[in-house]
Amino acid sequence: NMIQWAREQGRSHPKIRGVFWVGASFIFMGMPNMMTATLVPEMNMDVATCIVMPVIILMMFALQKDNAGKPTFRSVLLMILAGASAAAIFSFFMDGVKIKGNPEELSWFHYVAAFASAAILIPIYEEKLCRGLQLEGLQAIAGNVAAILATSILFSLAHKGNEIATFIHAIILASLAVYCRMGTIARAAAHGAYNFTLYLYALFYIMSP
């Protein structure tokens, strides 16, 4: 059948498989905005993300299995500590926090959704997309170093206003994926801890007089 033919082609022609993974990554890149667009008029963006993201994440994992070792409790804990420490250091160089809208108008549920989205769902999504599909695809096409640099540049450009820190963040995580065979969940633990720590900083900034 077609699926079996595609798998055989992928095994015998790694660059064809690489092109497929990169193409699939760009499709998944646009899916969150398309899917949340129908929900946002009825609810908050973070709530819509919490509904849409699990579906997209499951689709990506069904398409591409992690080519990495299984995460251990120790490795996940170390990555959480590393991510939180990096964010704590970065927060010292932040010049305040820009808040869109009035935080007092949001309910506690929206804050919970925002934390769940930033600390769990978006890190898993971005790690699987950028350092799963894209990275593995570009590795097959251009090699390890070019793949790490290209995915890191794309990732930093997608985070406007924070390009330098995000580029360094991406280089480290991509290198762990390539050279240490660190899987999506372990990398997402560091990514999520980083986001969570910055969100805590923003929350304290909002609450401070």
Legacy VTK file of the C-alpha trace (Angstrom):
# vtk DataFile Version 3.0
C-alpha trace
ASCII
DATASET POLYDATA
POINTS 209 float
0.000 0.000 0.000
0.945 3.693 -0.133
2.149 3.873 3.495
4.394 0.823 3.077
5.791 2.244 -0.172
6.558 5.565 1.542
8.365 3.783 4.389
10.469 1.758 1.951
11.348 4.883 -0.010
12.305 6.627 3.223
14.638 3.810 4.245
16.353 3.598 0.853
16.407 7.356 0.175
17.137 9.288 3.401
17.048 12.675 1.651
13.519 12.008 0.390
12.512 11.210 3.965
14.227 14.408 5.083
12.262 16.501 2.606
9.060 14.821 3.828
9.817 15.637 7.504
10.627 19.265 6.697
7.480 19.617 4.599
5.383 18.055 7.336
6.895 20.463 9.895
5.702 23.481 7.913
2.199 22.021 7.711
2.133 21.478 11.485
3.566 24.974 11.974
0.446 26.526 10.509
-2.073 24.216 12.155
-2.312 25.896 15.610
-3.297 29.276 14.156
-5.804 27.725 11.761
-7.409 25.575 14.445
-7.492 28.203 17.207
-8.899 30.840 14.826
-12.296 29.174 15.019
-12.204 29.041 18.833
-10.729 32.441 19.788
-13.933 34.449 19.142
-15.601 32.293 21.800
-12.754 31.995 24.325
-9.319 33.193 25.457
-6.304 32.311 23.256
-4.621 30.277 26.021
-7.783 28.243 26.607
-8.086 27.607 22.862
-4.427 26.519 22.786
-5.046 24.015 25.596
-7.808 22.466 23.489
-6.004 22.424 20.145
-2.391 21.615 21.072
-2.909 18.080 22.485
-4.514 17.031 19.194
-1.633 18.415 17.114
1.005 16.923 19.423
-0.566 13.460 19.187
-0.645 13.761 15.389
3.072 14.624 15.262
4.057 11.740 17.528
1.901 9.368 15.454
3.712 10.543 12.321
7.252 10.431 13.692
8.473 8.362 16.631
11.290 9.762 18.760
14.674 8.472 17.609
16.091 8.820 21.117
16.569 7.079 24.416
13.710 6.916 26.895
13.659 9.797 29.395
14.611 8.953 32.962
13.414 10.709 36.110
16.949 11.973 36.720
17.402 13.369 33.212
14.010 15.114 33.295
14.735 16.592 36.742
18.140 17.859 35.609
16.597 19.450 32.537
13.914 21.155 34.655
16.604 22.591 36.942
18.696 23.691 33.958
15.749 25.393 32.267
14.627 27.171 35.429
18.189 28.321 36.183
18.654 29.712 32.665
15.374 31.645 32.925
16.289 33.005 36.362
19.583 34.316 34.978
17.847 35.775 31.916
15.236 37.538 34.081
17.988 39.704 35.611
18.536 41.271 32.173
14.842 41.839 31.411
13.706 45.442 31.311
10.278 44.974 32.873
7.322 43.111 31.366
4.967 44.321 28.649
1.364 43.346 29.411
-1.320 43.337 26.719
-4.767 44.214 28.025
-5.897 44.413 31.633
-4.807 41.390 33.739
-7.539 42.123 36.291
-10.203 41.312 33.696
-9.014 37.697 33.382
-10.306 34.909 35.618
-8.047 32.471 37.498
-8.926 29.824 34.893
-7.257 31.873 32.165
-4.069 32.112 34.231
-4.077 28.335 34.762
-4.577 27.825 31.020
-1.729 30.246 30.262
0.667 28.385 32.562
-0.384 24.975 31.194
0.063 26.211 27.646
3.459 27.848 28.221
4.970 25.249 30.540
3.659 21.984 29.066
1.870 22.081 25.716
3.855 24.649 23.739
7.264 23.230 24.823
6.277 19.714 23.732
4.845 21.064 20.468
7.902 23.204 19.664
10.399 20.489 20.590
8.669 17.904 18.429
8.200 20.356 15.564
11.562 22.157 15.544
13.957 19.599 17.016
12.009 16.559 15.889
10.523 16.897 12.415
12.604 19.836 11.161
15.905 18.821 12.739
15.741 15.176 11.660
14.667 16.203 8.167
17.484 18.711 7.736
20.002 16.233 9.192
19.178 13.827 6.371
19.458 16.606 3.779
22.403 18.740 4.962
24.108 17.057 7.932
24.194 17.658 11.683
25.854 21.080 11.947
23.801 22.682 9.180
20.608 21.200 10.640
21.358 22.549 14.122
22.149 26.036 12.796
19.183 26.187 10.402
16.579 25.038 12.937
18.016 27.362 15.582
17.844 30.363 13.247
14.245 29.550 12.311
13.334 29.116 15.968
14.897 32.439 16.975
13.171 34.291 14.118
9.828 32.917 15.314
10.433 34.549 18.732
10.769 38.202 17.768
12.172 40.496 20.421
14.131 37.701 22.075
16.211 36.399 19.167
19.660 36.115 20.767
18.607 34.269 23.927
16.257 32.052 21.914
19.008 31.209 19.404
21.358 30.107 22.202
18.510 28.143 23.804
17.802 26.433 20.458
21.459 25.603 19.753
21.788 23.854 23.126
18.575 21.842 22.782
19.295 20.873 19.161
22.811 19.738 20.126
21.360 17.606 22.925
18.932 16.063 20.438
21.656 15.276 17.878
24.700 14.356 19.939
23.123 13.034 23.167
19.999 11.520 21.555
17.861 13.374 24.066
14.172 12.908 23.322
11.293 15.352 23.036
10.000 14.946 26.599
13.374 15.558 28.277
14.038 18.623 26.109
10.500 19.877 26.700
11.127 19.623 30.448
13.916 22.212 30.169
11.930 24.294 27.702
8.833 24.212 29.920
10.759 25.042 33.082
12.317 28.012 31.278
8.899 29.297 30.174
7.304 28.599 33.554
10.002 30.529 35.423
9.607 33.543 33.121
5.827 33.400 33.570
6.290 33.409 37.344
8.517 36.457 36.960
5.817 38.152 34.873
3.133 37.217 37.418
5.099 38.681 40.325
5.746 41.781 38.217
2.001 42.177 37.637
1.155 41.645 41.321
3.850 43.941 42.675
2.663 47.439 43.639
LINES 1 210
209 0 1 2 3 4 5 6 7 8 9 10 11 12 13 14 15 16 17 18 19 20 21 22 23 24 25 26 27 28 29 30 31 32 33 34 35 36 37 38 39 40 41 42 43 44 45 46 47 48 49 50 51 52 53 54 55 56 57 58 59 60 61 62 63 64 65 66 67 68 69 70 71 72 73 74 75 76 77 78 79 80 81 82 83 84 85 86 87 88 89 90 91 92 93 94 95 96 97 98 99 100 101 102 103 104 105 106 107 108 109 110 111 112 113 114 115 116 117 118 119 120 121 122 123 124 125 126 127 128 129 130 131 132 133 134 135 136 137 138 139 140 141 142 143 144 145 146 147 148 149 150 151 152 153 154 155 156 157 158 159 160 161 162 163 164 165 166 167 168 169 170 171 172 173 174 175 176 177 178 179 180 181 182 183 184 185 186 187 188 189 190 191 192 193 194 195 196 197 198 199 200 201 202 203 204 205 206 207 208
